[in-house]
Amino acid sequence: MTAFKAPLRDMRFAMHEVLNTTAHYQNLGRDDLTAEIIDAVLEEGAKFNEGVVAPLNRSGDEEGIVFKNGEIKTPEGFIDAYQQFCDNGWASMTGSEDFGGQGLPLSLAAPFHEMMMAANLSFRVYSGLTEGAVLALTKHGSDELKTGYLPKLISGEWAGTMCLTEPHAGTDLALLRTKAEPQADGSYAVSGTKIFISGGEQDMSSNIVHLVLARLPDAPAGVKGISLFLVPKFLPDTNGDPGERNPAVCGSVEHKMGIKAAATCVMNFDNAKGWLIGQENRGLACMFTMMNDARFQVGLQGLGIAEMAYQGAVEYALDRLQSRSLSGPKNPDKVADPIIVHPDVRRMLLTQKTLVEGCRLLAYEAAQALDNEEHHPDSDVRKTAGVRAALLIPVVKSFLTDMSAEAANLGMQVYGGHGFIREWGMEQLVRDGRITQIYEGTNGIQALDLLRRKVMGDQGLELARLQDEIDAFCEANDLSEGLRSTIASLNSVNAHWRKLAKDIIARGTENPEDIGGCATDFLSFSSYALLAYGWARMAVVAKQKLEEGAGDSDFYNAKIASARFYIERILPRAEMHRQVLETPVDTLFGLTAEQFVRT
Ligand SMILES: Cc1cc2nc3c(=O)[nH]c(=O)nc-3n(C[C@H](O)[C@H](O)[C@H](O)COP(=O)(O)OP(=O)(O)OC[C@H]3O[C@@H](n4cnc5c(N)ncnc54)[C@H](O)[C@@H]3O)c2cc1C
């Protein structure tokens, strides 16, 4: 089984050489975050994830969690690794300095999180939602709640959960029924059942703080009647330490296809004491603060799984000897050539590599937009960055996770039959990664979010701004020797993208079914176009570095060759989506519901 190795060279390339991260931090007033500091964070993060987190991935999957009498035992080693995660300050990276956090920009934490997700997705699930809870509480909580809960959540001593889903209410939160009755002391009695709650119960933190969506007695129906409550597992005592047990209890756990070391709980709230976060009936807006972060994080989960699948596939393809190269033996002293000589194996590896590296750049760029939205000193920049981040997040969530499923399956395929066998680790990646396409809003819902809310919501304005940037890039680089066809392809896909967006906005305004019928193909088209922009920029930087004689020519030449592969062999997929988008959606309604049923 391949041991995880943090892809530091590629991370540094994306951060320093393409996205100019130090200049970005200077714009945020963070001159202290120098290239040396960034590299030190990456290197220490790599050591922790390679040495502590990754070794628990396989054993965690084998062992799973144990549920007994409402309590959960996480796999051997998880408690200790979590303690190290907190003690070494990894938990508090992005938390506000006012409450003991380090106040670091998300874009510096993101590569660390990506490593953790590649190393052990189940382990990361436990801490991931705490960061979202911290965000929601920081932005919407009362001073009392902030003082009482944020320091312990930020340090990781306490963990957070996100309790939205109910048996009859998944995508459609308007249907949720959990109730919150106001009490004389200003608290609320929360009652109801939530399902699929990640980390709803565990033995790694001394308290668990549930953020629960519920309805007040007189709340209007639908999403306008949902409020957000903080419901701790243990009520803090007078010293702020875990005291009386609150009736917020894990009733059972789900038996899942993957992330078996992560507890997914049915949570029963039986008049559990809670406190309102934000305003009454404005819970969904508060939850959205958390969901944006969570959706970005799930995109990173996909990236991590895909990176790991690529690393395993490369190692195996170099090692496995089968058949001879079509152009004659490359390994004449051995019984056969390594399978990496075969064009079809190279197709699989290059598909994984170009998707992973393109998606990494896209994710880090989205993280910079989120940094600007949160930390930039200029309020206009904060506002425009927020709009850009909102546009990119559904793409990051869904494309990175769809890409992850493809990369993990290709990884399994490179291993042949051994890919299907547990000991090689590929089947775990396929199983673990699959959930990322489903939770935090299915990828179909992300596609609707992109098209309906983000593109149609502003009549395509922000998308057009992005497309203008791509045009300007093409214009500035179209004479780039050796990259002309790359730039021409980007130019062409961008022009198609503009036209498609315009046409679909017009069609969708006329017929709402067109939005639903086009959303997924539009998201796919947009994603391939965005990756083309990323690959063109990576190729331009690599070429400049070679011309400057910066050294590391293997790395830069590989980048340029990979860009060509992406443009010539992956980007044509966008054309297929374009053709689909240009056809009417009425075929989706050619059958009655009954006609789907076999007779
Ligand atoms: C392992 C795991 C962990 C989870 N962790 C959490 C957690 O911590 N907290 C939490 O609250 N939830 C959690 N969830 C729940 C998860 O977010 C939901 O499962 C997910 O949002 C989908 O909801 P659903 O399962 O009810 O599917 P449904 O909403 O029933 O959807 C079924 C299908 O219909 C489609 N669909 C539904 N509505 C529409 C529409 N309007 N337009 C187009 N298509 C539509 C969906 O895309 C999907 O394909 C978790 C789930 C799992 C499996």
The ligand as a Gaussian input file, in Angstrom:
#p B3LYP/6-31G(d) Opt

LIG

0 1
 C      -21.976000       9.951000       5.711000
 C      -22.906000      11.114000       5.767000
 C      -22.606000      12.195000       6.583000
 C      -23.490000      13.285000       6.661000
 N      -23.228000      14.302000       7.544000
 C      -24.205000      15.217000       7.789000
 C      -24.073000      16.151000       8.871000
 O      -23.057000      16.189000       9.562000
 N      -25.107000      16.987000       9.101000
 C      -26.255000      16.986000       8.365000
 O      -27.155000      17.758000       8.653000
 N      -26.393000      16.123000       7.324000
 C      -25.405000      15.240000       7.035000
 N      -25.562000      14.344000       6.003000
 C      -26.755000      14.419000       5.173000
 C      -26.467000      14.880000       3.754000
 O      -26.078000      16.229000       3.730000
 C      -27.705000      14.571000       2.910000
 O      -27.749000      13.164000       2.771000
 C      -27.699000      15.238000       1.563000
 O      -27.782000      16.639000       1.692000
 C      -28.858000      14.775000       0.658000
 O      -30.065000      14.704000       1.357000
 P      -30.927000      13.349000       1.292000
 O      -30.019000      12.224000       1.609000
 O      -32.121000      13.516000       2.118000
 O      -31.330000      13.214000      -0.219000
 P      -32.663000      13.862000      -0.978000
 O      -32.751000      15.267000      -0.539000
 O      -33.787000      12.958000      -0.646000
 O      -32.232000      13.754000      -2.440000
 C      -32.328000      12.546000      -3.216000
 C      -31.957000      12.858000      -4.668000
 O      -32.865000      13.820000      -5.202000
 C      -32.171000      14.945000      -5.706000
 N      -32.948000      16.159000      -5.433000
 C      -33.591000      16.491000      -4.297000
 N      -34.175000      17.686000      -4.417000
 C      -33.874000      18.142000      -5.638000
 C      -34.182000      19.328000      -6.369000
 N      -34.879000      20.336000      -5.828000
 N      -33.697000      19.447000      -7.628000
 C      -32.954000      18.476000      -8.183000
 N      -32.651000      17.331000      -7.553000
 C      -33.099000      17.162000      -6.298000
 C      -30.837000      14.959000      -4.966000
 O      -29.826000      15.636000      -5.694000
 C      -30.566000      13.462000      -4.828000
 O      -29.975000      12.975000      -5.992000
 C      -24.658000      13.280000       5.878000
 C      -24.955000      12.200000       5.027000
 C      -24.105000      11.116000       4.996000
 C      -24.480000       9.936000       4.135000

